[in-house]
């Protein structure tokens, strides 16, 4: 009887193993059959790991808070008067800066400035400063010279909206006061994005619901050397690629950033990064 009892348990365990193995194989087949499903699940998995590890992070610093926003200059005052050198760049929302990984990047609409930054005794200090050297309008040249030099030694005062989506940053350096408006970055809201590459057919396709706004796209994978190793199946994509403008005269391969947004109306946000390849179609000839 003892032997028969062990045999029954072995049979039941074996059957359970077969059932589990079968379900696993079916699930793997479904994911592999659609490259987008596989890539998007990787995005979701990465986002989940980031959320799980967020409980172990160090206390937030002022630089961490500043890095959560993209900043646009909205006001400049010098010796309690409006700093007129900034009038044009403020009116056209050209002066911007970001912090990422201890690196500051800024522009006043012409050249781009970068520097390593550190906070000491309440002041921001820059090092390894670098800038492009393009010819600019006189108004931009004056504004960017003042702006780039002002970061070193500045004090910053940050206030946030109740939901953290918007913020105001006041920068003070001697007699110059700059006021910046911040918009929360997608990375601060949803974690680090996954980079993907899509080929986009020049011709928009009719969607299942009759809409003509679907793009025909397929995913492309590259190895570490930048060599193409795989192309996915074509599919119709109805969503929005933020920052991308479709051109029916071009066949494009673009690099996009994908954010997993479990509490958003859509599960993913797709953001255009850059064009990897552009090919003119016969429509141009």
C-alpha positions, 0 to 999 in steps of 0.5 A: 500500500505504501508503494501504491501511494508513492506511485499515485503521487508520482503520477499526479506530479508528473501530469502536473509537470506536463501540463505546466510545460505545455502551457509554458510552450504555448505562451512562448510560442505566442510571444515569439509569433509577434515581435512587438509583443515580445519587445513591449513585454521586455519594456514592461518587465524592465519598468517593473524591476525599476519600480521594485528597486526604487525602494532601495534608492538613496535619499533625494537631493536637490540635483535629483529633483532638478533632474526630474524635469525639463526646464524652459527659461520664462523670466530673467532679472538683473539688478532688479530689472528685466535682463533684456539680453534674454527677451528674444530667447524667452519669447520664443522659449529657446533657452532650456536645460536638463540634468542627467547623470550628473551632466548638465546640457543647455541651449539658448536656441543656437549652440549647445553647452554641456558640463559636469555638475556638483552641488557644494555648500548650496552652490552648483559648480561646473567642470569639464565645460564644453560648447559647440561653436556655431555662428548665432544671432547677436541676441542669442550670442549675448544670451547664451554667453550669460546663461552658460556662465551663470550656471557656475556658482548659482544657488537654486530654489525649487517649488513643485505643483501638488502632483509633481508634474510641474515645477518652478526653479529660481536660479540666483547668481550675484545680481542675475536671477533666472526663473525656469519652468519645469515639466516632469520628464517621462523617465521620472514618471515611468522609469527608464525607456527601452530603445527600439528600432522601427521601419516605417512604410511610406504608405499609411494603412487603413485601420480595422476600424476604418481609420486611415491613420495607421502606420505600417511598421515593423521592428528591427533588431541590431547587434552590439556592432550595429549590424541588423540581425532580425526583422519582425513582421509588418503590422498596422500601428494606430498609436502616436509616436510623440515628436514624429511627423510622417512623410509619405515620400520617405521610407524610414528606420527610426529609433524610438523610446518606449515607456511602460505606463500601467496607469495611463490610458494606453499601456505604452508611450512611444517617443521619436528619438532620431532617424537611423535611415532615410530612403526616398520613394519613387514618388519623388521622381 
